[in-house]
């Protein structure tokens, strides 16, 4: 990056800067005239002796040739102007002054707007350039940096640069021009008043910046400590499990408190110094008016000065301190942003930064990789001079299956990284087909090679997006989900070009299905299922699909198929005599295997306001319950539940399984309900407070008669619940029709999961085999109906969470391996990718991946040496060297190191 901020700004914004500077220079004559007009208004129109005669006139807008009298010996009039009496002249001069004020205001508005746009463009360019450099960071460097600190630099630390960039050249010219114009005007009126003003300005310009040097140093310290704090807070989030499991929360609080104390001390000193400088600056600014009032007043009184001239001088000086003060502030800001820029530039220029030319967007994948992989004198040394790899010399065919084994410190991980072109060698080379790997662009290495490490990263997107991530190498077309105005598209592209950004659109079609080995999207699911089966992830995605939802409006074919599965399940259960395992939802009856809440709502909430306990606080529910005369029965149910819970749980430890089975009241709330029950037993329901009534009425909504078996759902409760259900549904349809999707035996429920749509009811409580039997039957039915692929397609929309945290470690690794397999790489590199899997899963996975690769190559650094039996060739590493190589059958009997590794397992 350019080390000098001003050079960086000038190189990328020269034309815009020059355009704004020209506009600034054009505005200066208008500013000078606005300073001169108050003198004319007072001297000519207000206090001129000419108008002692009411009929007297003076010229308005008379223009004379500058220095005409000195050149020609007499004034040269270019325009005689308009002869006006006193009042018209006053009005004309005042309107002229107002016009100049408006003109100067427009100039400021336009100049500031152009500066702001220029600054934002440069900020966009800088942020893009920094992000681009992150994408070119060497892998080993990326492991050392803290993500939070880098993100803070791009988001916050370069933000002030955007505000300064527009001011970098324009502000000193604009403010300096205004100050110089005001100074010239004062000197034209009076030399000695001008000298006084100039003296004060020079003192300010000399003294204030020197006092602010310490503030700049403190600002740099504040920035560095704040950046370190951001990184430390990120560590707290990432290490939450370790912190809580080791009870180190108080230590972390103390450590954070110490950092905050340091920041406080720095900021407090900054405030002290900054406000002292402000006080001194304001004091100096007020000295000059004092001198002007005293000296100028004396000159007016003695007749050496006109009152209008003094007023004009005072008005001009009024406009002098602000630009001078702003210039001093600009100089401080210049030093501050230069420091920020240097710090940021330093962090984004690591050794070994990948050249931008290597990551140019290319449409083609390049020719397939063929021939041999030749590793010659390969060495890798880290920044501490530790030799990670030491003079490796091996070769193997691109289409071979190669295993690399060794202990934890053998260097096998780094060899895998170098084969994937993710780490550059300190010495030696890796060639594929005679071409140096380091010289191959990403368009080849990123598409023809594929790599999975032992801790693969997943983006916080769906399973589908993560699976197809390796196919997003080139924007195939610019189609978007919604039509966009072509003019808007062109404007966006023009702005992107002006700021050095890419013109590629993330909303275009990026997925190259041909790379995945299919012709178009119609063959997508079959290909996905095949890959998921290879890595043993199909069943997981299938379960995601069963718990997922589908909008029937956009996916009517899946909705129709699931309705068919619902009917088939009902018929199948009848055939096998197990129809009582699922108690179906019936609009005309109360489902005793569902909660009271579910029976009342009789549908699936679309809005969070109607989900869970939020529903209980909704006025619309209370109105329906009150109208159906269900309020008192629910209150009585609450009293019965509270009394039973108090009788059962009093004296039991909080960990007793009863608390889990009857999860109405927590152990902490039990004493409060004990008091309520005693008040009811003593005085009845009439003496309860409204808060007590609310607490009791909340209890029955989670009550399931078939599960809890307290006999609380009587015929009266059923009848009134059904009545309240109808009232609530009518109110919801009228007031909030999109709030809930109601259960209907003949309709697909888009708000419910696929499994709930197929069941359309609740499993019978008390039947131990119900869940297992129904799960097996649903799976068999979906397979028979050919709907398994539809369910998997829905499962692909499952969001994996930040870093894939909604998946298990095994699932994350399997998805990462599927992501590499689906793009059919010529050489696939798995760097201990299956280390988190159990031995049986590894034994199934390796042959499946080898089969999937076919005649394409596979390099696998293995955690278990015995798994090398599946590969054509084996490299055994020790202390950064390859100490044994050959076929597994040979090395397992004659290779001492391999035999020792196998024995150790």
C-alpha positions in Angstrom: 0.0 0.0 0.0 1.0 3.6 -0.5 2.7 4.6 2.7 1.8 8.3 2.4 -1.8 9.1 2.9 -1.8 12.3 0.8 -0.1 10.5 -2.1 -2.8 7.8 -1.8 -5.5 10.4 -1.9 -4.0 12.4 -4.8 -3.4 9.3 -6.9 -7.0 8.1 -6.7 -8.9 11.4 -6.6 -6.8 13.9 -8.5 -9.5 14.8 -11.0 -12.2 15.3 -8.4 -9.9 17.3 -6.2 -9.0 19.7 -9.0 -12.6 20.2 -9.9 -13.6 21.1 -6.3 -10.5 23.4 -6.0 -11.5 25.3 -9.1 -15.0 25.8 -7.6 -13.4 27.0 -4.4 -11.4 29.6 -6.2 -14.4 30.8 -8.1 -16.3 31.4 -4.8 -13.6 33.7 -3.4 -14.6 36.9 -5.3 -18.2 36.5 -4.1 -16.9 36.1 -0.5 -14.8 39.3 -0.8 -17.8 41.3 -2.1 -19.9 40.0 0.8 -17.3 41.5 3.2 -17.2 44.8 1.4 -21.0 45.4 1.0 -21.6 46.2 4.8 -19.2 49.1 4.5 -21.1 50.5 1.4 -24.5 50.0 3.1 -23.4 52.1 6.2 -21.2 54.7 4.5 -23.3 55.3 1.4 -26.9 54.4 2.1 -27.2 55.0 5.9 -24.7 57.7 7.0 -23.7 59.4 3.8 -23.9 63.3 3.9 -24.9 63.3 0.2 -28.5 62.4 1.3 -28.9 65.6 3.3 -30.9 66.6 0.2 -33.8 64.1 -0.2 -33.6 64.3 -3.9 -29.9 63.4 -4.0 -28.8 60.2 -5.8 -25.8 57.9 -5.8 -24.8 55.3 -8.4 -25.6 51.6 -7.7 -23.5 48.9 -9.4 -21.0 51.3 -10.8 -17.9 49.5 -12.0 -14.5 51.2 -12.5 -11.3 49.7 -14.0 -9.0 48.6 -11.1 -6.0 50.9 -10.9 -7.4 53.0 -13.7 -6.4 56.2 -12.1 -2.8 55.1 -11.6 -2.5 54.0 -15.3 -4.5 56.7 -17.0 -4.3 59.5 -14.5 -8.1 59.5 -14.0 -10.7 56.9 -13.0 -12.0 54.8 -15.9 -15.7 53.9 -15.5 -16.7 50.6 -17.2 -20.4 50.9 -16.2 -22.1 54.0 -14.9 -24.6 52.0 -12.9 -28.1 53.1 -11.7 -28.6 56.4 -10.0 -30.8 55.8 -6.9 -32.1 57.9 -4.0 -31.4 56.9 -0.4 -34.1 54.4 0.4 -34.0 52.6 -3.0 -30.2 52.5 -2.7 -30.4 51.0 0.8 -32.9 48.4 -0.4 -30.7 47.6 -3.5 -27.5 47.2 -1.4 -29.3 45.0 1.2 -30.8 42.8 -1.5 -27.4 42.5 -3.0 -25.9 41.5 0.3 -28.6 38.9 0.8 -28.0 37.6 -2.7 -24.3 37.2 -2.0 -25.1 35.4 1.3 -27.3 33.0 -0.7 -24.6 32.6 -3.4 -21.9 31.9 -0.8 -24.2 29.4 0.9 -24.8 27.6 -2.3 -21.1 27.4 -2.9 -20.6 25.9 0.5 -23.4 23.5 0.0 -22.1 22.3 -3.3 -18.5 22.2 -2.2 -19.3 20.3 1.0 -21.5 17.8 -0.9 -18.8 17.1 -3.4 -16.3 16.7 -0.6 -18.6 14.3 1.2 -19.2 12.2 -1.9 -15.5 12.2 -2.7 -14.7 11.1 0.9 -17.2 8.3 0.8 -15.9 7.1 -2.5 -12.4 7.0 -1.2 -13.5 5.3 2.0 -15.3 2.6 -0.1 -12.1 2.2 -2.2 -9.9 1.9 0.9 -12.2 -0.6 2.7 -12.4 -2.7 -0.5 -8.7 -2.6 -0.9 -8.1 -3.7 2.7 -10.7 -6.5 2.4 -9.0 -7.5 -0.9 -5.8 -7.8 1.0 -7.4 -10.0 3.7 -8.3 -12.4 0.9 -4.7 -12.4 -0.1 -3.2 -12.9 3.3 -0.9 -16.0 3.6 -2.7 -18.8 5.5 0.0 -18.9 8.3 -0.4 -15.1 8.8 -4.2 -15.5 9.0 -3.8 -17.9 11.9 -1.8 -15.3 13.9 -4.1 -12.3 13.5 -7.2 -11.6 15.6 -10.4 -11.4 13.5 -12.0 -8.8 15.7 -9.0 -6.4 15.5 -8.9 -6.7 11.7 -12.7 -6.1 11.5 -12.4 -3.1 13.8 -9.7 -1.6 11.6 -11.8 -1.9 8.5 -15.1 -0.8 10.1 -14.1 1.8 12.6 -10.4 2.9 12.3 -10.6 3.9 8.7 -14.0 5.7 9.2 -12.3 9.1 10.1 -10.2 8.8 6.9 -13.4 9.0 4.9 -14.3 12.3 6.5 -10.8 13.7 6.0 -10.2 12.6 2.4 -12.6 15.1 1.0 -11.0 17.8 3.1 -7.4 16.8 2.4 -6.8 19.4 -0.3 -10.0 21.3 -0.5 -10.3 22.4 3.1 -6.9 24.2 3.4 -7.6 26.0 0.1 -11.1 26.9 1.0 -10.6 27.9 4.6 -7.2 29.4 3.8 -8.8 31.4 0.9 -11.5 32.7 3.2 -9.0 33.7 5.9 -6.7 35.3 3.4 -9.6 37.2 1.8 -10.7 38.5 5.1 -7.2 39.4 6.1 -6.7 41.3 2.8 -9.9 43.1 3.2 -8.9 44.2 6.8 -5.5 45.4 5.5 -7.1 47.4 2.7 -9.2 49.2 5.3 -6.4 49.7 7.9 -2.8 48.4 7.8 -2.3 48.5 11.5 -5.6 46.7 12.3 -4.6 44.1 9.7 -1.2 43.6 11.3 -2.8 43.1 14.7 -5.1 40.4 13.3 -2.2 38.8 11.4 -0.1 38.7 14.6 -2.8 36.9 16.6 -3.4 34.4 13.8 0.3 33.6 13.5 0.5 33.0 17.3 -2.5 30.7 17.1 -1.0 28.8 14.1 2.4 28.4 15.8 1.4 27.7 19.4 -1.8 25.5 19.1 -0.3 22.7 16.9 2.6 22.3 19.2 0.3 21.9 22.2 -1.6 19.3 20.3 1.3 17.0 19.6 0.9 15.2 23.0 -2.8 14.8 22.2 -1.9 13.0 18.9 0.4 10.7 20.8 -2.3 9.9 23.3 -4.8 9.4 20.5 -2.5 6.8 19.0 -2.2 5.0 22.3 -6.0 5.1 22.7 -6.5 3.6 19.3 -4.1 0.7 19.9 -5.6 -0.1 23.4 -9.1 0.1 22.0 -8.2 -2.3 19.2 -6.6 -4.7 21.7 -9.8 -4.5 23.7 -11.9 -5.5 20.7 -9.6 -8.5 20.2 -9.9 -9.4 23.9 -13.7 -9.2 23.9 -13.8 -11.5 20.8 -11.6 -14.0 22.8 -14.3 -13.9 25.6 -17.0 -14.9 23.1 -14.9 -17.6 21.4 -13.7 -19.0 24.8 -17.0 -18.9 26.6 -17.0 -22.6 27.3 -13.5 -22.7 28.8 -14.1 -19.5 30.8 -17.3 -20.8 32.4 -16.1 -24.4 32.8 -13.0 -23.2 34.7 -14.7 -20.5 36.7 -12.4 -17.8 35.4 -15.1 -15.2 34.9 -13.9 -13.0 37.7 -10.3 -13.1 36.4 -11.6 -12.0 33.0 -13.6 -9.2 34.6 -10.5 -8.0 36.4 -8.5 -8.2 33.2 -11.1 -6.3 31.2 -11.4 -3.7 34.0 -7.7 -3.1 33.9 -7.8 -2.5 30.1 -10.8 -0.2 30.5 -9.0 1.7 33.3 -6.0 2.3 31.0 -8.3 3.6 28.2 -10.0 5.8 30.7 -6.7 7.3 31.9 -5.6 8.0 28.3 -9.0 9.5 27.3 -9.1 11.7 30.5 -5.7 13.1 29.7 -6.8 13.8 26.1 -9.9 15.7 27.4 -7.8 17.8 29.8 -5.3 18.8 27.1 -7.9 19.2 24.4 -10.1 21.6 26.4 -7.1 23.6 27.6 -6.0 24.1 24.0 -9.6 25.1 23.2 -9.6 27.6 26.1 -6.4 29.1 24.9 -7.5 29.3 21.3 -10.8 31.0 22.3 -8.9 33.5 24.5 -6.6 34.5 21.7 -9.5 34.8 19.4 -11.2 37.3 21.7 -8.1 39.5 22.2 -8.3 40.9 18.7 -11.9 42.2 18.9 -10.9 43.9 22.1 -8.1 45.7 20.2 -10.4 46.5 17.3 -13.1 48.0 19.5 -10.5 50.1 21.4 -8.3 51.2 18.6 -10.9 51.4 15.9 -13.3 53.3 18.2 -10.5 55.8 18.9 -9.9 56.3 15.2 -13.6 56.8 14.5 -13.9 59.3 17.4 -10.9 61.3 16.2 -12.2 61.3 12.6 -9.5 59.1 11.1 -11.9 56.2 10.4 -15.4 56.0 9.0 -17.9 54.1 11.2 -18.9 52.0 8.2 -15.3 51.0 7.7 -15.0 49.9 11.3 -18.2 47.9 11.1 -16.9 46.2 7.9 -13.6 45.4 9.6 -15.3 43.9 12.6 -17.6 41.9 10.3 -14.6 40.7 8.4 -12.7 39.7 11.5 -15.8 37.9 12.7 -15.4 35.6 9.7 -11.6 35.3 10.3 -11.3 33.1 13.5 -13.6 30.3 12.3 -11.6 29.4 9.2 -8.3 29.8 11.1 -9.6 27.6 13.9 -10.8 25.0 11.4 -7.4 25.1 9.7 -5.7 24.3 13.0 -8.2 21.5 13.5 -7.6 20.3 10.0 -3.9 20.1 10.7 -4.5 18.1 13.9 -6.9 15.8 11.9 -4.3 15.4 9.2 -1.7 14.2 11.7 -4.3 11.9 13.4 -5.5 10.3 10.2 -1.9 9.9 8.9 -1.1 7.9 12.0 -4.2 5.8 11.6 -3.5 5.2 7.9 0.1 4.2 8.7 -1.0 1.8 11.4 -3.7 0.2 9.1 -1.3 0.0 6.2 1.3 -1.7 8.4 -1.2 -4.4 9.5 -2.3 -5.1 5.9 1.1 -5.6 4.4 2.3 -9.0 5.7 5.2 -10.8 4.3 4.2 -13.2 1.5 1.1 -11.3 0.5 -0.5 -13.1 -2.5 -0.2 -11.0 -5.7 -3.6 -9.6 -6.9 -2.8 -11.0 -10.4 -3.0 -14.5 -9.0 -6.7 -14.0 -8.0 -8.0 -12.4 -11.1 -11.5 -13.4 -12.1 -11.4 -16.0 -14.8 -14.3 -17.7 -16.6 -12.4 -20.8 -17.5 -11.1 -23.5 -15.1 -8.0 -24.0 -17.2 -6.8 -27.4 -18.5 -7.1 -30.4 -16.3 -4.1 -31.1 -14.1 -2.1 -34.1 -15.5 1.3 -35.7 -15.2 3.2 -35.8 -11.9 3.3 -33.9 -8.7 7.0 -33.3 -8.2 8.3 -32.1 -4.8 11.9 -30.9 -4.9 14.1 -29.8 -2.0 11.0 -28.5 -0.3 11.6 -26.7 3.0 9.5 -24.5 5.2 10.8 -22.3 8.0 8.6 -20.1 10.2 9.3 -16.6 11.5 11.0 -18.1 14.6 13.4 -20.0 12.4 11.7 -23.3 13.3 12.2 -25.8 10.4 8.7 -27.2 9.8 9.6 -29.1 6.6 13.2 -30.1 5.8 14.3 -31.0 2.2 11.5 -33.1 0.9 12.0 -34.9 -2.4 9.1 -37.1 -3.7 6.9 -37.4 -6.7 3.6 -39.2 -7.5 1.0 -39.1 -10.2 -1.8 -36.6 -10.2 -4.3 -39.4 -10.5 -2.9 -41.5 -7.6 -4.3 -42.0 -4.2 -1.6 -41.0 -1.7 -1.6 -41.3 2.1 0.7 -39.2 4.3 1.1 -40.4 7.9 3.2 -39.3 10.8 2.9 -38.2 14.4 1.6 -34.8 15.5 4.9 -33.0 15.0 6.0 -34.7 11.8 5.1 -31.8 9.5 2.4 -33.6 7.6 -0.1 -30.8 8.1 2.3 -28.3 6.5 3.0 -30.6 3.5 -0.8 -30.8 2.9 -1.1 -27.0 3.0 1.8 -26.7 0.5 0.3 -29.2 -1.8 -2.9 -27.1 -1.8 -0.8 -24.0 -2.6 -2.0 -22.4 0.7 1.5 -22.0 2.1 4.5 -20.9 0.1 7.8 -22.8 0.6 10.9 -21.2 2.1 13.0 -23.2 -0.4 12.4 -25.7 -3.1 9.3 -26.2 -5.2 6.1 -28.1 -5.9 5.3 -28.7 -9.6 2.3 -30.3 -11.2 2.7 -31.4 -14.7 6.0 -29.6 -14.8 4.4 -26.2 -13.8 5.4 -24.6 -10.5 2.4 -24.6 -8.2 3.2 -21.2 -6.8 2.9 -19.6 -10.3 -0.5 -21.1 -11.0 -3.4 -18.6 -10.6 -6.3 -19.2 -8.2 -8.5 -19.9 -11.2 -6.6 -23.2 -11.6 -5.5 -24.1 -8.0 -8.9 -23.1 -6.5 -10.9 -25.1 -9.0 -8.7 -28.0 -10.1 -7.5 -28.5 -6.5 -9.6 -28.8 -3.4 -8.6 -28.8 0.2 -10.2 -29.7 3.5 -8.4 -29.2 6.8 -9.1 -30.7 10.2 -11.2 -27.8 11.4 -13.1 -26.6 8.3 -15.0 -23.4 8.4 -18.6 -23.1 7.4 -20.3 -19.8 6.5 -23.4 -18.7 8.4 -25.6 -19.8 5.5 -27.7 -22.8 4.6 -26.4 -26.3 4.0 -27.0 -25.7 0.3 -25.0 -22.5 0.1 -22.1 -24.1 2.0 -22.2 -27.2 -0.2 -22.1 -25.2 -3.4 -19.6 -22.6 -2.2 -16.8 -24.2 -4.2 -18.8 -23.8 -7.4 -19.0 -20.0 -7.0 -15.9 -19.1 -9.1 -17.4 -17.0 -11.9 -20.7 -15.0 -12.4 -22.3 -17.0 -15.2 -25.0 -14.3 -15.8 -26.4 -11.2 -14.1 -29.9 -12.6 -13.5 -31.4 -11.4 -10.2 -34.4 -12.5 -8.2 -36.1 -9.2 -8.7 -35.9 -7.0 -11.8 -33.7 -3.9 -11.3 -33.8 -0.7 -13.3 -31.0 -0.8 -15.9 -30.1 2.8 -15.1 -29.6 1.8 -11.4 -27.4 -1.1 -12.4 -25.3 1.1 -14.6 -25.0 3.7 -11.9 -23.9 1.0 -9.4 -21.3 -0.3 -11.9 -20.0 3.2 -12.6 -19.6 3.9 -8.9 -17.8 0.6 -8.4 -15.4 1.4 -11.2 -14.7 4.9 -9.8 -13.8 3.4 -6.4 -11.7 0.5 -7.7 -14.4 -2.1 -6.7 -15.4 -5.1 -8.7 -18.4 -4.8 -10.9 -19.4 -8.4 -10.4 -22.8 -8.7 -8.7 -23.4 -11.1 -5.8 -27.0 -11.5 -6.9 -26.1 -13.0 -10.2 -26.0 -16.7 -11.1 -22.7 -18.0 -9.8 -23.2 -21.8 -9.4 -21.6 -23.7 -12.3 -23.6 -26.9 -12.4 -21.3 -28.3 -15.2 -18.4 -28.3 -12.8 -20.5 -30.4 -10.4 -20.9 -33.0 -13.2 -24.5 -32.2 -14.1 -26.1 -30.5 -17.0 -28.5 -28.2 -15.2 -30.5 -27.6 -12.0 -32.9 -30.5 -12.7 -30.1 -33.0 -11.9 -29.0 -31.1 -8.8 -30.7 -33.2 -6.1 -29.6 -36.5 -7.4 -26.0 -35.3 -7.5 -26.3 -33.8 -4.0 -27.7 -37.0 -2.6 -24.9 -39.0 -4.2 -22.2 -36.7 -2.6 -24.0 -36.7 0.8 -24.1 -40.5 0.8 -20.4 -40.6 0.1 -19.6 -38.6 3.2 -22.4 -40.3 5.3 -24.3 -37.0 5.7 -27.5 -37.8 3.9 -29.4 -39.0 6.9 -28.5 -35.8 8.8 -29.7 -33.6 6.0 -32.9 -35.7 5.7 -33.6 -35.0 9.4 -33.0 -31.3 8.8 -35.6 -31.6 6.1 -38.2 -33.3 8.3 -37.9 -30.4 10.8 -37.8 -27.8 8.1 -40.7 -25.8 6.6 -41.9 -25.2 3.1 -44.1 -22.4 1.7 -46.8 -24.1 -0.3 -47.2 -21.1 -2.4 -43.7 -21.3 -3.8 -43.2 -25.1 -3.6 -46.6 -26.5 -4.4 -45.3 -29.8 -5.6 -43.6 -30.6 -2.3 -46.7 -29.5 -0.4 -48.9 -31.8 -2.5 -46.5 -34.7 -2.0 -46.4 -34.2 1.8 -50.3 -34.2 1.9 -50.1 -37.5 0.0 -47.7 -38.8 2.6 -50.1 -37.7 5.4 -52.9 -39.8 3.9 -50.6 -42.7 3.2 -49.4 -42.7 6.9 -52.9 -42.8 8.2 -53.8 -45.7 5.9 -50.6 -47.6 6.8 -51.2 -47.2 10.5 -54.6 -48.7 10.0 -53.2 -51.6 8.1 -50.7 -52.5 10.8 -53.2 -51.8 13.6 -51.3 -48.9 15.1 -53.6 -46.0 14.2 -53.8 -45.1 18.0 -50.1 -44.1 17.9 -51.0 -40.8 16.4 -53.9 -38.7 17.8 -54.9 -36.6 14.8 -55.9 -32.9 15.0 -59.7 -32.6 14.6 -61.4 -29.2 14.4 -64.4 -30.6 16.2 -62.6 -32.3 19.1 -60.1 -31.6 21.9 -56.7 -33.4 21.5 -55.8 -34.7 24.9 -52.2 -35.4 23.7 -51.7 -31.7 23.0 -51.3 -28.8 25.4 -54.2 -26.5 26.3 -52.4 -23.7 24.3 -52.2 -25.9 21.2 -55.9 -26.8 21.5 -56.9 -23.2 21.8 -54.7 -21.8 19.0 -55.2 -24.9 16.8 -52.5 -23.9 14.4 -48.9 -22.9 13.9 -47.9 -19.3 14.6 -46.4 -17.3 11.8 -45.5 -14.4 14.0 -43.4 -14.5 17.2 -46.1 -12.6 19.1 -48.3 -15.7 19.0 -45.6 -18.2 19.8 -45.0 -19.8 23.2 -45.8 -17.8 26.2 -46.1 -14.6 24.1 -49.6 -15.8 23.1 -50.7 -15.7 26.8 -50.2 -11.9 27.0 -52.1 -11.2 23.8 -55.4 -9.3 24.4 -57.0 -11.2 21.6 -56.6 -14.5 23.5 -57.9 -13.0 26.7 -61.0 -11.7 24.9 -61.7 -15.2 23.3 -61.2 -16.9 26.7 -63.5 -14.4 28.4 -66.2 -14.7 25.7 -66.2 -18.5 25.8 -66.5 -18.4 29.7 -63.3 -20.3 29.9 -61.5 -17.9 32.3 -62.8 -19.4 35.5 -62.2 -23.0 34.4 -58.6 -22.2 33.5 -58.1 -20.4 36.8 -59.5 -23.5 38.7 -57.1 -25.7 36.6 -54.3 -23.5 37.7 -55.2 -23.8 41.4 -55.4 -27.6 41.1 -52.0 -27.7 39.3 -50.4 -25.4 41.9 -51.9 -27.4 44.8 -50.7 -30.7 43.3 -47.2 -29.4 42.6 -46.9 -28.0 46.1 -48.0 -31.3 47.7 -45.7 -33.4 45.4 -42.5 -31.2 45.3 -42.3 -29.8 48.8 -39.1 -31.1 50.3 -37.8 -32.6 47.0 -34.3 -31.5 45.7 -34.4 -29.3 42.5 -32.8 -32.1 40.6 -35.6 -34.5 41.2 -37.0 -36.0 37.9 -40.5 -34.9 38.9 -39.5 -31.3 38.1 -38.8 -32.4 34.5 -42.0 -34.4 34.1 -44.2 -31.8 35.7 -42.5 -28.7 34.4 -45.2 -26.2 35.4 -43.4 -24.7 38.4 -39.7 -24.3 39.0 -38.1 -25.2 42.3 -37.4 -21.4 42.9 -41.1 -20.4 42.3 -42.5 -23.2 44.5 -42.6 -21.1 47.7 -44.6 -18.4 46.0 -47.2 -20.8 44.7 -47.4 -22.4 48.2 -48.4 -19.0 49.6 -51.0 -18.6 46.8 -52.5 -22.0 47.4 -52.8 -21.3 51.2 -54.6 -18.0 50.5 -57.0 -19.8 48.2 -57.7 -22.5 50.8 -58.2 -19.9 53.4 -60.3 -17.2 51.6 -61.1 -18.6 48.2 -60.5 -17.1 44.8 -62.1 -13.8 45.5 -59.2 -12.5 47.7 -56.5 -13.2 45.1 -54.7 -10.3 43.6 -54.6 -9.8 39.8 -51.0 -10.8 39.8 -51.8 -14.1 41.6 -54.6 -14.8 39.1 -52.3 -14.3 36.2 -49.7 -16.6 37.7 -52.3 -19.3 38.2 -53.8 -18.9 34.8 -50.4 -19.3 33.1 -49.9 -22.8 34.5 -52.6 -24.8 32.6 -51.5 -23.7 29.1 -48.7 -26.3 29.1 -50.9 -29.0 30.6 -51.4 -32.2 28.6 -54.1 -34.4 29.9 -52.6 -37.7 28.4 -49.2 -36.9 29.9 -49.9 -35.4 33.3 -53.1 -37.3 34.0 -54.5 -35.0 36.7 -58.0 -35.2 35.3 -58.4 -31.5 34.8 -59.7 -31.5 31.2 -63.3 -32.2 31.9 -66.2 -32.2 29.4 -66.9 -28.6 30.3 -63.3 -27.5 29.7 -63.3 -29.4 26.3 -66.5 -27.7 25.3 -65.5 -24.2 26.3 -62.0 -24.7 24.8 -63.6 -25.6 21.4 -65.8 -22.5 21.6 -62.8 -20.3 22.5 -60.9 -21.9 19.6 -63.6 -20.8 17.1 -63.8 -17.2 18.6 -60.1 -16.8 18.6 -59.8 -18.0 15.0 -62.5 -15.6 13.9 -60.8 -12.7 15.6 -57.4 -13.6 14.2 -58.8 -13.9 10.6 -60.3 -10.4 11.0 -57.5 -8.6 12.8 -54.3 -10.3 11.9 -54.9 -12.9 9.1 -51.2 -13.7 8.6 -50.6 -14.4 12.3 -51.4 -18.1 12.5 -51.9 -20.9 9.9 -54.7 -23.1 11.3 -54.7 -26.9 11.2 -56.8 -28.3 8.3 -56.9 -32.0 7.4 -57.1 -31.2 3.7 -54.4 -28.5 3.6 -50.7 -28.2 3.9 -49.5 -26.1 6.8 -46.6 -23.9 5.5 -45.7 -22.7 9.1 -45.3 -26.3 10.4 -42.5 -28.7 9.8 -42.7 -31.4 7.2 -42.9 -34.0 9.9 -45.7 -32.2 11.7 -47.5 -32.0 8.4 -47.2 -35.7 7.8 -48.2 -36.6 11.4 -51.0 -34.0 11.6 -51.4 -34.8 15.2 -49.5 -35.7 18.3 -47.9 -39.0 19.3 -49.8 -40.9 22.0 -48.3 -40.5 25.4 -47.6 -43.7 27.3 -46.6 -45.7 24.3 -42.9 -46.4 24.5 -42.6 -47.6 20.9 -44.6 -44.7 19.4 -41.7 -42.3 18.4 -39.5 -45.1 17.1 -42.3 -46.8 15.2 -43.6 -43.6 13.6 -40.1 -42.5 12.7 -39.5 -45.7 10.9 -42.9 -45.8 9.2 -42.5 -42.2 7.9 -39.1 -43.0 6.5 -40.3 -46.1 4.8 -43.3 -44.2 3.4 -41.3 -41.3 2.0 -38.9 -43.8 0.4 -41.8 -45.7 -1.2 -43.4 -42.5 -2.4 -40.1 -41.3 -3.8 -40.2 -38.2 -1.5 -36.9 -38.7 0.2 -35.1 -36.4 -2.2 -37.8 -33.7 -1.7 -37.2 -33.9 2.1 -33.4 -33.6 1.5 -34.0 -30.6 -0.8 -35.8 -28.9 2.1 -33.0 -30.0 4.5 -30.5 -28.1 2.3 -32.1 -24.9 3.4 -31.1 -25.5 7.0 -29.0 -22.7 8.3 -25.7 -24.0 9.9 -25.2 -21.0 12.1 -22.1 -18.8 12.7 -19.1 -20.9 11.9 -21.4 -24.0 11.5 -22.0 -24.0 15.3 -25.6 -25.4 14.8 -23.9 -28.6 13.4 -21.8 -31.0 15.4 -18.1 -31.1 14.7 -18.5 -34.3 12.7 -21.3 -32.8 10.6 -19.2 -29.7 9.9 -16.3 -31.8 8.6 -18.6 -34.0 6.5 -20.2 -31.0 4.9 -16.8 -29.5 4.2 -15.7 -32.8 2.5 -18.9 -32.9 0.5 -18.2 -29.3 -0.6 -14.9 -30.4 -2.0 -16.2 -33.6 -3.6 -19.1 -31.9 -5.5 -16.7 -29.8 -7.6 -14.9 -32.8 -9.0 -11.3 -31.6 -8.4 -8.4 -33.1 -10.3 -6.5 -33.4 -7.0 -8.3 -33.6 -3.7 -6.3 -32.9 -0.5 -7.7 -34.0 2.9 -5.5 -32.7 5.7 -6.6 -34.8 8.7 -10.1 -33.9 7.6 -11.6 -37.0 9.2 -9.8 -36.8 12.5 -13.0 -36.0 14.5 -14.8 -39.1 13.1 -14.8 -42.4 14.9 -12.8 -45.3 13.5 -15.8 -47.0 12.0 -16.9 -43.8 10.2 -13.3 -43.3 8.9 -13.3 -46.9 7.6 -16.5 -46.3 5.7 -15.6 -42.8 4.5 -12.2 -43.4 2.9 -13.2 -46.0 0.4 -16.3 -43.9 -0.5 -14.2 -40.9 -1.2 -11.6 -42.9 -3.2 -14.5 -44.3 -5.3 -16.0 -40.9 -5.8 -12.7 -39.5 -7.1 -12.4 -42.3 -9.7 -9.3 -41.7 -11.8 -8.7 -38.3 -10.2 -6.1 -37.9 -7.5 -6.4 -37.9 -3.7 -3.9 -36.9 -1.0 -4.9 -37.6 2.5 -2.9 -36.9 5.6 -4.2 -39.5 8.0 -4.5 -39.4 11.8 -4.4 -43.2 11.9 -1.6 -44.9 10.1 -3.5 -48.2 9.5 -5.9 -46.4 7.3 -3.1 -46.0 4.7 -3.9 -49.5 3.6 -6.6 -48.0 1.3 -4.1 -46.0 -0.7 -1.8 -46.7 -3.7 1.2 -45.0 -2.1 2.2 -44.0 1.4 4.6 -41.3 2.6 5.7 -41.6 6.2 6.9 -38.4 7.9 9.1 -37.7 10.9 10.6 -34.4 12.1 9.6 -32.6 8.9 11.1 -35.2 6.6 9.7 -38.1 4.6 11.6 -41.1 6.1 9.7 -43.9 4.3 7.7 -44.2 1.1 6.1 -46.9 -1.0 3.2 -49.3 -1.0 1.4 -50.0 2.3 1.8 -53.8 2.0 5.6 -53.3 1.8 6.0 -50.6 4.5 3.7 -52.3 7.0 6.1 -55.2 7.2 9.5 -53.6 6.5 9.0 -49.9 7.4 10.1 -49.4 11.0 8.5 -46.0 11.4 5.1 -47.0 9.9 5.1 -50.2 12.0 5.7 -48.2 15.1 2.9 -45.8 14.3 0.5 -48.6 13.7 1.6 -50.3 16.9 1.1 -47.1 18.9 -2.5 -46.9 17.8 
